[in-house]
Amino acid sequence: MIHAKNIHKFYDQLEVLKGVNLHIKKGEIVSIVGASGAGKTTLLQILGTLDKPEVNTASSLSINGQNILELQGVETDNAKAEKTFKIITWITSIYTFLLIIFLLFFRNKIENDLFGQVTIAVLFLPLLLAAVFYRNYFKKKSKQDKILSGFRNLNLGFIFQFHQLLPEFTALENVCIPAFMANKPKAETEKEAKRILEYLGLSHRIHHKPNELSGGEQQRVAVARALINKPDVIFADEPSGNLDTLSAENLHQLFFQLRDEFGQTFVIVTHNEELANMADRKLIMSDGQILS
């Protein structure tokens, strides 16, 4: 299901992940625990395609057989393209500055002269070529981003500590958003959203906005939103961190019910020892590495 090999991540000079290796099977519920700053959330974001690891020919990341690093454009060839882009950007900036200076000083001498006008045209040619390069670069990057976003939306679900519900929309509308982004029909989407909300015990709250729901209800709406596209994997970052004890216990039980009902794989970052110990497997992170 999830295969990660030799995953590194730097923030400036700080190495947050130091060659993480990970294998998670389909249908597993895996918890990731560790002290603050151990790299748990960074790892979860990389596994969830929300962040990119460092370029390394020995690194790999696949979900359901899909090469994620290739979708993200962090393979070695793409790293060379990024370096080329930066070099051309610097050269173009310097060239443009020098060209402006040249035109300011010699404009009067060349603007009425045919040779001078040809000279200007030739001087602007490198900028035209640079514009073509930028257009092709960003077009390719945009296409890559769309493919990655599409994969993420259809295959991965996310549950965050603070719900991330849109306050102007109802519970039903919040749940439907990922499906609408995938261009699924409205009638079919709303029917499925109502079914999931009913399964989660929220059928009587579907037309309420987030500020009209309790913390536990808001988190269940977030769970429903994560389920709407029937993703293969659900990533949860401190999902019960903002809930009272009873709501947290209910949410923990819900994860296992969902796994049994829908067969999803769960990867959960948590400080909650009870939830961590309930998982099929508990991984301990320390100083950017997985100890067990």
C-alpha positions in Angstrom: 0.0 0.0 0.0 2.6 2.6 1.2 6.3 2.1 0.5 8.7 4.9 1.6 12.5 4.5 1.3 15.3 6.8 2.4 13.0 9.9 2.9 14.9 13.0 3.9 13.7 16.5 4.5 15.6 19.8 5.3 14.3 23.1 6.5 17.2 25.5 5.7 20.1 23.7 7.5 17.9 21.7 9.8 17.5 18.0 8.8 14.0 17.0 10.0 13.8 13.6 8.4 17.0 11.5 8.2 16.4 8.6 5.8 13.0 7.3 6.9 12.0 3.8 5.7 8.4 2.7 6.0 6.0 0.0 4.7 2.3 0.1 5.6 0.0 -2.7 4.4 -3.5 -2.2 3.0 -6.2 -2.1 5.8 -3.6 -1.4 8.5 -4.1 1.2 11.2 -0.7 2.6 12.0 0.0 5.2 14.7 3.1 7.4 14.7 4.2 8.7 18.1 7.2 10.7 19.4 8.2 13.9 21.1 7.4 17.3 19.6 9.9 18.0 16.8 10.6 14.4 16.1 9.4 14.8 12.5 6.0 13.1 12.8 3.9 15.8 11.1 6.5 16.4 8.4 6.6 12.7 7.6 2.8 12.6 7.4 2.7 15.6 5.1 5.2 13.9 2.8 3.4 10.6 2.8 0.2 12.5 2.1 1.8 14.4 -0.9 1.3 17.7 0.8 5.0 18.3 1.0 8.0 17.1 -1.0 11.1 15.2 0.3 14.6 16.1 -0.7 15.9 15.0 -4.1 17.8 11.8 -3.6 18.3 9.0 -6.2 18.0 6.5 -3.4 14.6 7.8 -2.3 11.3 6.4 -3.3 7.7 6.8 -2.3 4.7 4.9 -3.7 1.1 4.6 -2.8 -0.9 1.8 -4.3 1.8 1.3 -6.9 1.8 5.0 -7.9 5.2 6.7 -8.0 4.5 9.8 -5.9 8.0 11.4 -6.4 7.5 11.2 -10.2 4.1 13.0 -9.8 5.7 15.6 -7.6 8.5 16.2 -10.0 11.3 15.6 -7.5 13.2 12.9 -9.5 16.8 13.6 -10.4 16.0 14.9 -14.0 13.5 17.3 -12.6 16.0 18.5 -10.0 18.3 19.4 -12.9 15.4 21.3 -14.5 14.8 23.3 -11.3 18.5 24.2 -11.3 18.4 25.2 -14.9 15.3 27.3 -14.2 17.1 29.2 -11.4 20.2 29.8 -13.6 18.1 31.1 -16.5 16.1 33.3 -14.2 19.3 34.9 -12.9 20.8 35.4 -16.3 17.5 36.8 -17.6 17.3 39.3 -14.7 20.8 40.5 -15.2 20.5 40.7 -19.0 17.2 42.7 -18.7 18.8 45.2 -16.3 21.8 45.7 -18.6 19.5 46.1 -21.6 17.5 48.8 -19.8 20.7 50.6 -19.0 21.9 50.3 -22.6 18.7 51.7 -24.0 18.6 54.6 -21.5 22.1 55.7 -22.6 22.0 55.0 -26.3 18.3 55.4 -27.2 18.8 58.8 -29.0 21.7 57.4 -31.1 19.9 54.3 -32.4 16.2 54.9 -32.4 16.2 56.6 -35.8 18.9 54.4 -37.4 18.0 51.2 -39.2 21.1 49.5 -38.0 20.3 50.6 -34.5 16.7 49.3 -34.7 18.0 45.9 -36.0 20.4 45.9 -33.0 17.5 46.5 -30.6 15.6 43.6 -32.2 18.6 41.3 -31.8 19.1 42.4 -28.2 15.5 41.5 -27.4 15.7 38.1 -29.0 17.2 36.4 -25.8 14.3 37.7 -23.8 11.9 36.2 -26.3 13.6 32.9 -26.0 13.5 33.1 -22.2 9.8 33.8 -22.4 9.3 30.7 -24.4 11.3 28.7 -21.9 9.2 30.1 -18.9 6.0 29.3 -20.8 6.9 25.7 -21.4 8.3 25.3 -17.9 5.2 26.5 -16.1 2.9 24.7 -18.5 4.6 21.4 -17.6 4.6 22.2 -13.9 0.9 23.2 -14.0 0.1 19.9 -15.7 2.1 18.0 -13.1 0.4 19.8 -10.2 -3.0 19.0 -11.7 -2.2 15.3 -12.0 -0.9 15.2 -8.4 -3.9 17.1 -7.0 -6.3 14.7 -8.8 -4.5 11.7 -7.4 -4.5 13.2 -3.9 -8.2 14.1 -4.1 -9.4 10.7 -5.2 -7.0 8.4 -3.3 -6.2 10.2 -0.1 -8.3 11.6 2.8 -7.2 14.0 5.5 -8.3 14.6 9.1 -6.7 17.5 11.0 -6.8 18.5 14.6 -8.8 21.7 14.0 -11.2 20.3 11.4 -10.5 22.9 8.7 -14.3 23.1 7.9 -15.4 26.1 5.8 -17.6 28.2 8.1 -19.9 29.5 5.5 -21.0 26.0 4.3 -23.3 23.5 6.0 -22.1 20.1 7.2 -23.5 18.5 4.0 -21.8 21.1 1.8 -18.4 20.7 3.5 -18.5 16.9 3.0 -19.4 17.3 -0.7 -16.5 19.6 -1.6 -13.8 17.0 -2.4 -16.3 15.2 -4.7 -17.3 18.4 -6.4 -13.6 19.0 -7.0 -13.4 15.6 -8.7 -16.4 16.7 -11.0 -18.7 14.1 -9.5 -22.5 14.7 -10.2 -24.2 16.8 -7.5 -27.2 14.4 -6.9 -24.9 11.4 -6.6 -22.5 13.3 -4.3 -25.2 14.6 -2.0 -26.7 11.1 -1.7 -23.4 9.6 -0.7 -22.6 12.5 1.7 -26.0 12.0 3.5 -25.3 8.3 3.7 -21.9 8.8 5.3 -23.2 11.5 7.7 -26.1 9.2 8.7 -23.5 6.4 9.3 -21.6 8.8 11.6 -24.8 9.7 13.5 -25.2 13.2 12.0 -28.2 12.8 9.8 -30.1 15.4 11.9 -27.2 18.0 11.6 -26.6 18.0 7.9 -27.9 21.5 7.3 -26.1 23.0 10.3 -22.9 25.1 9.9 -19.7 24.4 11.8 -20.3 27.0 14.5 -23.6 25.3 15.3 -21.9 21.9 15.9 -20.0 20.6 18.9 -16.3 19.8 18.6 -17.0 16.1 18.3 -19.6 16.7 15.6 -17.3 19.0 13.7 -14.6 16.3 13.7 -17.1 13.7 12.5 -18.0 16.0 9.6 -14.3 16.2 8.8 -14.2 12.4 8.9 -17.1 12.3 6.5 -15.4 14.7 4.2 -12.3 12.5 4.2 -14.4 9.5 3.2 -16.6 11.0 0.4 -14.3 10.0 -2.4 -13.7 6.5 -1.0 -10.0 7.0 -0.6 -7.6 4.2 -0.1 -5.6 5.9 2.7 -6.7 8.3 5.4 -4.0 10.5 7.1 -4.9 11.9 10.5 -2.8 14.5 12.3 -3.7 14.7 16.0 -7.3 14.0 15.2 -8.5 13.9 18.8 -6.1 16.6 20.1 -8.9 19.2 20.3 -11.6 17.0 21.7 -12.9 16.2 25.2 -12.2 12.7 26.6 -15.6 11.2 25.6 -15.5 12.6 22.0 -11.9 11.4 21.6 -12.8 7.9 22.7 -15.8 7.9 20.3 -13.5 9.1 17.4 -10.9 6.4 18.1 -13.5 3.7 18.0 -14.9 5.2 14.8 -11.6 4.7 13.0 -11.7 1.0 13.6 -15.3 0.8 12.6 -14.5 2.6 9.3 -11.6 0.3 8.6 -13.8 -2.8 9.1 -16.7 -1.2 7.1 -14.8 0.4 4.2 -11.3 -1.2 4.3 -9.3 2.0 4.4 -5.8 2.3 5.6 -5.2 4.8 8.4 -1.9 6.6 9.3 -2.4 8.5 12.5 0.0 11.0 14.1 -1.0 11.3 17.8 0.2 12.1 21.3 -2.8 10.2 22.6 -1.3 7.0 24.1 -4.7 5.2 24.2 -5.2 5.7 20.4 -1.6 4.9 19.7 -1.8 1.6 21.5 -5.1 0.6 19.9 -3.5 0.7 16.4 -2.4 -2.4 14.6 1.2 -1.1 14.8 2.8 1.8 16.7 5.8 3.5 15.2 8.0 5.6 17.4 9.9 8.5 15.9 12.9 10.2 17.4 15.2 12.8 15.9 13.9 12.4 12.4 14.0 8.6 12.3 11.7 5.7 13.0 13.0 3.6 15.9 10.3 0.9 15.8 
